Amino acid sequence: MKKTVLGLSLAAMALSGCMTVDGGASDGVLAKVPEEVLAIADPKQNLGAVRVNPVDGCFEYRHIGPVETTFLPLRSKEGRPICTQKPA
């Protein structure tokens, strides 16, 4: 009995390492990026996966690198970060 439980536990842990963590709807990616943002954003960035950082209010895009996938600040064609206005 102990061997069966141990075997099932090890199998579950091994399979959990194969899961992809892609985020889904909980990662805050916008369904539609505002036209104003698209007009000034550098097109070399992934404009298909953009979100607003809740800490600073700046737009971020999903960068898929050779080792990891992470969100980086969305920048204009001039290299400046694109941010929302803070409420007055």
N, C-alpha and C positions, 0 to 999 in steps of 0.2 A: 504494500500500500504506500509506504514512504517513497519507494522508487518511482511509483506512478505520479504521485504529487510533485516530487522533485523534477521529474521529467517534463511534466506539463508546465511547471513554473519556468523552467529553463527555456522551453519552447516559446512560451509567451514573451519572455524577455528578449529572446533572439529575434522574434518577429517584430516586436515593437521598435527595434532599431532600424527596420526597413521602411517604416512609415514615412511619408512625405509630410512635411509641415509647410503648407503653402499659404495658410492664412484664411482663405475664404472671405466671407463677409466681415469677419471680426477684425480684419486688419485696417479697416477704415478707408479703403480705396474708393475714390469717388466714381460714381456711375457715369458721370459726364463732367469733364473738365471744362471750366468756364472759357468761353471764346476769348476773353481778354487775356487769360493766362496762356492759351495756345498761341496767341498772336505774338507775345513777347518771349516765350520760352525757346531755348536753344533746341532745334530739332534733333540734335544728336543724342538726346536723352529719351528714355522710355516714357512717352506721353500717354501710353495706354494704361499705366498703373500709377496714378497720382493720388496722394492724400494730403491732408493738412495736419501738421504736427500740432497736437493740442498744447504743448508746452510753450512754443514761441509763435504759433500761428503762421508759420512759413510752409509753403508747399514742398513736398518731398516726392521723389520718383523712385520706383523700384529698380535697382541696379542688380543685374544678374552677372556675377563675376565667375571666374574659374573655380573659386573655392567656396564662396558663399553668396547668398542673396541678401541684400540689405537695402534700406531706404537711405537715399542721399538727398541733400538740398537741391531743389529744382532751381536752375539758374537761367537768367535771361541770356540773350545773345551776347551781351556785354560782360557776362560773368557775375552779375549781381544776383543775390538770392531773391526769389519772388515770395512776398509775404502778404497776408491779409491785413487790413487795417484793424487796429485795436479799437474797441468800442470807446466812445467818448465819456 
